Amino acid sequence: MPENAEESAVPPEVDTSKAHSARIYDYYLGGKNNFAADREAAEKVIQIWPARTAAREGRKFLGRAVRYLAAEAGIRQFLDIGTGLPTANAVHEVAQAVTPSARVVYVDNDPLVLAHARALLTSSPEGRTAYIHADLRDPAGILADPVTQSVLDFGQPIALMLVAVAHFILDEDKPAELIATLVDALPSGSYVVASHITMEHNPAALAAAQRAYRAAGVSAQARDSGQFAELAFGGLELVPPGVVLVSEWRPDDNGPRPTPAEVSFYGGVGRKP
Ligand SMILES: C[S@@+](CC[C@H](N)C(=O)[O-])C[C@H]1O[C@@H](n2cnc3c(N)ncnc32)[C@H](O)[C@@H]1O
């Protein structure tokens, strides 16, 4: 088995000389699917903000939100945009542990995630998983893709997952319109799960982290809780406790939690009325 990404066959469309958000995040989470440019960018961020702690809390939030939707809200279909590289507790693993017939369409724009998509296509026999290589900035393309249309039933509630991805969409790309296009296509009773980086609790460090991302060629834009709530959950009913730090969203243990300045990462779940 190859020890790390350098020793595996890298598809030609993957530019390893440039940092990419999926691979930086993989590095934070202790994965091996990253390259020198990603590690260099990640280390610059880690020196100013404990991004590894935030990423771990972000993943735990994703797992709790999917479990809530599958176990308490009866959701069986998920459209997960900005899937990321394989790591523990993929959406289908968490959802199908509750509802084996759950269906998941994964979407990401990183060719390295595409190369690893096999790891996501391990559905239970009763359910289904599929992967499409597409960009959040093309919501109509995601919705019209034959894979999306064949795996998901748009007559039944769907959970749209936008976890740790909207902060890579700059205002000039009109993220509110992109998300509204996706939400408009979902039937009543559907949900949006989203998380987003913020500067509110640690302005100097997060501003420096944002500069480090941009210097590495990765678009990034932190937003405050009001901006995030409007962007991701405008017109939706927020599930309690609303928009909070990811570590505070229905925590499943009473253990010590990192400080708001360390987390600097909001999350929430909204229901389409
Ligand atoms: C920080 S990771 C989050 C992964 C996963 N959602 C999680 O929370 O663990 C962000 C992911 O979004 C993907 N991404 C960034 N911009 C995107 C875009 N415009 N369209 C689709 N995916 C995008 C990256 O390739 C990466 O896999």
PDBQT file of the ligand as one rigid body, heavy atoms in Angstrom, charges set to zero:
ROOT
HETATM    1  C1  LIG A 301     -12.929  21.722   3.813  1.00  0.00    +0.000 C 
HETATM    2  S1  LIG A 301     -13.424  20.438   2.731  1.00  0.00    +0.000 S 
HETATM    3  C2  LIG A 301     -14.901  19.827   3.513  1.00  0.00    +0.000 C 
HETATM    4  C3  LIG A 301     -15.165  18.364   3.263  1.00  0.00    +0.000 C 
HETATM    5  C4  LIG A 301     -16.415  17.815   3.950  1.00  0.00    +0.000 C 
HETATM    6  N1  LIG A 301     -17.625  18.479   3.525  1.00  0.00    +0.000 N 
HETATM    7  C5  LIG A 301     -16.289  17.945   5.437  1.00  0.00    +0.000 C 
HETATM    8  O1  LIG A 301     -16.934  18.781   6.018  1.00  0.00    +0.000 OA
HETATM    9  O2  LIG A 301     -15.519  17.191   6.017  1.00  0.00    +0.000 OA
HETATM   10  C6  LIG A 301     -14.113  21.370   1.362  1.00  0.00    +0.000 C 
HETATM   11  C7  LIG A 301     -14.426  20.539   0.146  1.00  0.00    +0.000 C 
HETATM   12  O3  LIG A 301     -15.170  21.328  -0.772  1.00  0.00    +0.000 OA
HETATM   13  C8  LIG A 301     -14.643  21.142  -2.064  1.00  0.00    +0.000 C 
HETATM   14  N2  LIG A 301     -14.918  22.359  -2.828  1.00  0.00    +0.000 N 
HETATM   15  C9  LIG A 301     -14.360  23.595  -2.682  1.00  0.00    +0.000 A 
HETATM   16  N3  LIG A 301     -14.901  24.448  -3.563  1.00  0.00    +0.000 NA
HETATM   17  C10 LIG A 301     -15.818  23.748  -4.274  1.00  0.00    +0.000 A 
HETATM   18  C11 LIG A 301     -16.691  24.079  -5.337  1.00  0.00    +0.000 A 
HETATM   19  N4  LIG A 301     -16.732  25.318  -5.846  1.00  0.00    +0.000 N 
HETATM   20  N5  LIG A 301     -17.495  23.106  -5.847  1.00  0.00    +0.000 NA
HETATM   21  C12 LIG A 301     -17.453  21.844  -5.346  1.00  0.00    +0.000 A 
HETATM   22  N6  LIG A 301     -16.635  21.468  -4.332  1.00  0.00    +0.000 NA
HETATM   23  C13 LIG A 301     -15.827  22.409  -3.810  1.00  0.00    +0.000 A 
HETATM   24  C14 LIG A 301     -13.166  20.883  -1.871  1.00  0.00    +0.000 C 
HETATM   25  O4  LIG A 301     -12.599  20.200  -2.970  1.00  0.00    +0.000 OA
HETATM   26  C15 LIG A 301     -13.184  20.052  -0.616  1.00  0.00    +0.000 C 
HETATM   27  O5  LIG A 301     -13.309  18.685  -0.887  1.00  0.00    +0.000 OA
ENDROOT
TORSDOF 0
